[in-house]
C-alpha cells in the first residue's frame, strides 16, 4: 500500500501535468497542427500523439538519469527551447501554405446550368508523425524543470521517481485529450456557421504561432545579450 506522503507527492505530479499541458507553446503547437486538417477526431488524435511524444521523452530521460546515473547536459534543454521557437514559426508557415493551397486547388463541376465549386479533399498521409516529433521537442525543452523536482520527490527511490514522471505525463495527456475535443468541437461549430470565419480563425492561429515562435527565439537569446 502506498504511504500517504508518497501518494500526495505522486498526486502532485498528476496535478502539475494537468496544468503543464496548457503552457502557451504547447497549446499553440497543437492548435496549429489541428487546424491543418480540422475535425474533432483529428484534433484529439494530434493532441494525444503530442502528449505521447512529450511523455515518452520525459520517461526516457528519467530512466537515463535515475536508473543509469547519467547526467543530462544542461545545453540539451537550452537548445531545445530555441528549436521550439523555430518549430512554432515553421508550423505557422506550414498552416498558411496549406490554407493558400486549399484556396487555389478547387474543383469546379458544371451540371447543365449549375456550377459547383468546392475545395478538393486533403489526401495527405494519414500516418503523420509530426505531432509526436513536436511533443518530443517540447518534452526536451521542458525536461530540466520537471526532472529537477524528481530527486526531492523520490528521495532516491527509482520506482517513485518513475511513478512521478509517468503520472505527470498522464496528467499532460488527459488535459491534451480534453483540449483536443474542445478544439475540434469549436472548429466544427465555426465551419458550420461560416466557412469564411472558419478560415479566418485558422489563419489567425497560424499568425499567432509565428509571432509566439519569434518571441520565444528572442527570449532564448536574451541571457546572452
Residue, then its C-alpha position, 0 to 999 in steps of 0.5 A: x500500500x502506498x504511504x500517504x506522503x508518497x501518494x500526495x507527492x505522486x498526486x502532485x505530479x498528476x496535478x502539475x501535468x494537468x496544468x503543464x499541458x496548457x503552457x502557451x507553446x504547447x497549446x499553440x503547437x497543437x492548435x496549429x497542427x489541428x487546424x491543418x486538417x480540422x475535425x474533432x477526431x483529428x484534433x484529439x488524435x494530434x493532441x494525444x500523439x503530442x502528449x505521447x511524444x512529450x511523455x515518452x521523452x520525459x520517461x526516457x530521460x528519467x530512466x537515463x538519469x535515475x536508473x543509469x546515473x547519467x547526467x543530462x547536459x544542461x545545453x540539451x534543454x537550452x537548445x531545445x527551447x530555441x528549436x521550439x521557437x523555430x518549430x512554432x514559426x515553421x508550423x505557422x508557415x506550414x498552416x498558411x501554405x496549406x490554407x493558400x493551397x486549399x484556396x487555389x486547388x478547387x474543383x469546379x463541376x458544371x451540371x447543365x446550368x449549375x456550377x459547383x465549386x468546392x475545395x478538393x479533399x486533403x489526401x495527405x498521409x494519414x500516418x503523420x508523425x509530426x505531432x509526436x516529433x513536436x511533443x518530443x521537442x517540447x518534452x526536451x525543452x521542458x525536461x530540466x524543470x520537471x526532472x529537477x523536482x524528481x530527486x526531492x520527490x523520490x528521495x532516491x527511490x527509482x520506482x517513485x521517481x518513475x511513478x512521478x514522471x509517468x503520472x505527470x505525463x498522464x496528467x499532460x495527456x488527459x488535459x491534451x485529450x480534453x483540449x483536443x475535443x474542445x478544439x475540434x468541437x469549436x472548429x466544427x461549430x465555426x465551419x458550420x456557421x461560416x466557412x469564411x470565419x472558419x478560415x479566418x480563425x485558422x489563419x489567425x492561429x497560424x499568425x499567432x504561432x509565428x509571432x509566439x515562435x519569434x518571441x520565444x527565439x528572442x527570449x532564448x537569446x536574451x541571457x546572452x545579450 
